[in-house]
Amino acid sequence: MINGCKGKSVHTSPLISRKGSLPSSGSALAIPPPVSSASNSRDHRILAPRRAPASAKYASIFSANLSEVVLGAEYYHTSEVLTLLLTYQLTHGSGKVCPPIFQNKPEDLELLNRQGGASATREHSYPDELVNIGVDFDGVIHKNSKGYHDGTVYDEPVEGAREALQKLSEKYTVIVYSAKARRDRGLVNGQSGTQLIWEWLKKHDLNQYVSKVTSQKPRAVAYIDDKGIKFDNWDSVLSQVDLS
């Protein structure tokens, strides 16, 4: 809950924990004492326990697992947006993905967060590092024979791409990454690069093998890229780069 929004108390979510889930009997939130008109109305605090735990030991555990978040907002709608953004960041930080606005049907969420296949986890790494596999789009899945051309996704699939994506998707979560998906890329025919890629994947019935399209390098067990240079040592790398 948020307190101090123009003298009214409002509900917000979610419960944010510093060290994990709280005991169920103490997981509810409550409003701190109302602020007076002389108080700083911008000081909105959330994550206050509804009631004091029964024992001192329980109180210590409860307190240690809470983080106070000061939103610094004056109006309810601002607090709501900030809380939503914080929720998205915490979700992304956990290795999951929030579905885009208006694309939040259960099947959309399942597709975005599909984590089948590999299960081994390297020490101190995110679990999805050995579940995801990153695949470049242009030149690897999409022929891209004319380069940027008119900004559309105009070419046919690279030979063997369908079979390869199908096999990869049976063990890994396939993440397609492309500069086309960058947010600073202008719209083409009213569509973003990400939308154009998804549209093309659906057209060629390849979307069933892909879990996400992004402009960022994903955490992954490996990256498949037509412009990549495998690093062994710097002498080897520099010998493959045109430095003239």
Helices and strands as residue ranges (DSSP letters): E 2-5, E 8-10, G 24-26, E 29-30, E 45-46, E 48-49, H 56-64, E 69-70, H 76-93, H 106-112, G 127-130, E 132-136, H 161-171, E 173-177, G 179-181, H 193-203, G 207-209, E 212-214, E 223-224, H 234-239
